[in-house]
Amino acid sequence: MDRNRIETLEKIFNKTVASNQIHECVLNVENTNGDFSYSNEYGDKSLNSPLIMASITKLFTTTCIIILQEQKRLSLDDKVSKYFDDSIMHGLHIYGGKEYSYDLTISDLLFQISGLPDEAEGSSNGVKEICLGEDLYITFSEYVERVKRQKPHFVPRTAQKAFYANINFDMLGKIIENVTNLPLEQVYKQMIFEPLGLSNTYLPICEKDFIPNMYYKDKAIHRPNIVMSSRASGGCITTACELMIFIKAFFTGKLFRRENFDKLSFYNKLQISKGPIYYGGGYMKIPLDGLTTLFMGKGELIGHSGSTGSFAFYFPDKDLFIVGDVNQISNPAFPIRLVIKLAMAIK
């Protein structure tokens, strides 16, 4: 069984790195107790190389929110306006001529059901503009102003509606700082990095903090200011080795009580541009029995991917954790397709 699995994973990995889109890649697959393990490396990326987590950082933010809830320092039902003044809240969510800004709750942000637009929606060239344009640091207030210039997509908590927007988690990060009276990097350290012994995982805050290059097609680009602007929604750096430690802890109850995790397991399908992805309380779900797999799969993947090519998922049906990085920002669907392919092929 293990030999067949390893041969299957090896075949898919080799086919992946043969793509002219991929210049470096790392893959790490393990079961819960660690008696099955497979890893492979390509280019300059190894198990211990720094990688940009991008939106996988949202799992760290989710962890801190749940821990603070367990400590009774906040509630998911809290109104967001409890933590922000009018300069942030006023005009944030106006839909159909009515203001819903002051109705937003922490839960709305965590489950991506606020209806808030993404700050990048006003960008005509999207990822290309971000990658090939100027590397600018954008403050939280500037992000909020960008969001206010866009139209929300629906009234908060509209049934069966979800819209993936980074501002939801940028706001959660600020709420964490408000509640703890600590900068986010310190909260991550106290609640996640130190308890799990993650010595090579960090939220960069200044020029001396190393931020690896990312690839846009064939071009290696360095965008430290954009990464440092992302913070709670996508700013962390880690390694494939430490990402495996974290994702196991997140899904096996080492960081917060299992019953609180179960309360996150209510999903809505994201906007059509996100393909087959559903969103729960701070993490993604990808069903394997739908149109994407021609209804040939079974079970689901839960976890998160990042726009830079990073991925961290759990496949409960086979008790396998799949983490890694293809480091390619021009095709955000690439890591999702890779993880689906791996899950579908594993026997």
MORA-V560249 format. One record per pair of residues at least 24 apart in sequence whose ideal C-beta (glycine too) atoms are under 7 Angstrom apart, sorted by the first residue. I is the first residue (numbers start at 0). GAP is how many residues later the second one is. D is the distance in whole Angstrom. If there is no record, write none. Layout:
((I	GAP	D) (I	GAP	D))
This chain:
((1	34	6) (3	343	6) (4	341	6) (4	342	7) (5	32	5) (7	337	5) (7	338	6) (8	29	5) (8	333	7) (9	30	7) (11	329	6) (11	330	6) (11	333	6) (12	27	5) (15	310	7) (15	322	6) (16	25	4) (20	307	5) (20	310	6) (20	313	7) (21	304	5) (21	306	6) (22	192	5) (22	304	7) (23	303	5) (24	299	7) (24	300	7) (24	301	5) (25	214	5) (25	298	5) (25	299	5) (26	297	4) (27	212	5) (27	213	7) (27	216	5) (27	295	5) (27	296	6) (28	291	6) (28	292	7) (28	293	5) (29	214	6) (29	291	5) (30	288	5) (30	289	6) (31	216	7) (31	220	6) (31	287	6) (44	280	6) (44	282	6) (46	192	7) (46	193	5) (46	194	5) (47	191	5) (47	193	6) (48	190	6) (49	160	6) (49	162	5) (49	187	5) (49	189	6) (50	161	6) (50	187	6) (50	188	6) (50	189	7) (50	259	6) (50	274	4) (51	160	6) (51	162	6) (51	175	6) (51	185	6) (51	254	7) (51	256	5) (51	258	7) (52	183	4) (52	184	7) (52	185	5) (52	253	6) (52	257	5) (53	180	5) (53	252	3) (53	253	5) (53	254	4) (53	256	5) (54	178	7) (54	179	5) (54	249	6) (54	250	7) (54	251	5) (54	252	6) (55	248	5) (55	250	5) (55	254	5) (55	256	5) (56	175	7) (56	176	7) (56	177	5) (56	178	6) (56	179	4) (57	111	5) (57	175	6) (57	224	6) (57	246	6) (58	191	6) (58	223	7) (58	224	6) (58	245	5) (59	128	5) (59	132	6) (59	176	6) (60	108	5) (60	111	5) (60	112	6) (60	115	7) (60	171	5) (60	221	7) (61	48	7) (61	219	7) (61	220	3) (61	221	7) (62	128	7) (62	129	6) (62	187	6) (62	192	5) (62	193	7) (63	112	5) (63	123	6) (63	124	7) (63	127	5) (64	41	7) (64	45	6) (64	107	6) (64	111	7) (65	190	5) (65	194	5) (66	124	5) (66	188	7) (66	189	6) (67	108	7) (67	111	6) (68	191	7) (69	186	6) (69	187	6) (69	190	6) (72	106	5) (73	32	7) (73	105	5) (75	29	7) (75	30	5) (75	31	4) (75	34	7) (76	28	6) (76	30	6) (77	27	6) (77	28	5) (78	25	7) (78	26	6) (79	24	4) (79	25	6) (79	26	6) (79	29	7) (79	91	6) (82	91	7) (82	92	5) (82	95	5) (87	56	6) (90	57	5) (91	52	7) (91	55	7) (91	56	6) (92	59	5) (92	63	7) (94	57	5) (94	59	7) (94	60	6) (99	55	6) (99	56	5) (102	53	6) (103	52	6) (105	69	7) (107	48	5) (107	49	6) (108	59	4) (108	62	6) (108	63	5) (109	62	7) (109	171	5) (109	172	5) (110	51	7) (110	168	7) (110	169	7) (110	170	5) (111	50	5) (111	51	6) (111	52	5) (111	53	7) (111	56	6) (111	167	5) (112	43	7) (112	44	6) (112	48	7) (112	49	5) (112	155	6) (113	42	5) (113	54	6) (114	37	5) (114	38	5) (114	39	4) (114	40	6) (114	41	5) (114	43	7) (114	48	6) (115	31	6) (115	36	6) (115	49	5) (115	51	5) (115	52	6) (116	30	6) (116	33	4) (116	34	6) (116	35	6) (116	36	6) (116	48	6) (117	47	4) (117	48	6) (117	49	7) (118	24	5) (118	27	4) (118	28	5) (118	47	6) (118	48	6) (120	29	5) (121	24	6) (121	27	6) (121	28	6) (126	202	6) (126	203	7) (129	96	6) (130	85	4) (130	90	6) (130	198	6) (131	84	7) (134	88	5) (134	89	7) (134	90	5) (134	91	6) (135	89	6) (136	88	4) (136	91	6) (136	92	5) (137	91	4) (139	30	6) (139	34	6) (142	24	6) (142	27	6) (159	108	6) (160	107	6) (161	106	4) (161	107	7) (161	108	5) (161	117	5) (162	107	7) (162	108	5) (163	106	5) (163	107	7) (163	110	6) (163	115	7) (165	67	4) (165	68	7) (168	63	5) (168	64	4) (169	61	7) (169	62	6) (169	63	5) (171	60	6) (172	58	5) (172	59	2) (183	47	6) (183	48	6) (191	54	7) (191	63	7) (195	49	6) (195	50	6) (195	53	6) (197	44	5) (197	47	6) (197	48	7) (199	38	7) (199	39	5) (199	42	6) (200	35	7) (200	36	7) (200	37	4) (200	41	5) (201	35	6) (202	28	7) (202	32	6) (202	33	5) (203	24	5) (203	31	7) (203	33	6) (210	26	6) (213	94	5) (213	113	6) (213	115	5) (214	112	5) (214	113	5) (214	114	7) (215	113	5) (215	114	5) (216	113	5) (233	72	7) (239	83	6) (239	84	6) (239	85	7) (242	69	5) (242	80	5) (243	77	6) (243	79	5) (246	56	6) (246	65	5) (246	67	7) (246	74	5) (246	76	6) (247	73	6) (250	63	5) (274	58	6) (274	61	7) (285	50	7) (285	54	7) (287	52	7) (287	55	6) (287	56	7) (291	48	7) (292	47	7) (292	51	6) (296	47	5) (300	38	6) (300	42	6) (304	30	5) (304	31	6) (306	25	5) (308	25	6) (308	26	5) (309	25	7) (310	24	4) (310	28	5) (312	26	5) (314	28	5) (317	28	5) (319	26	7))
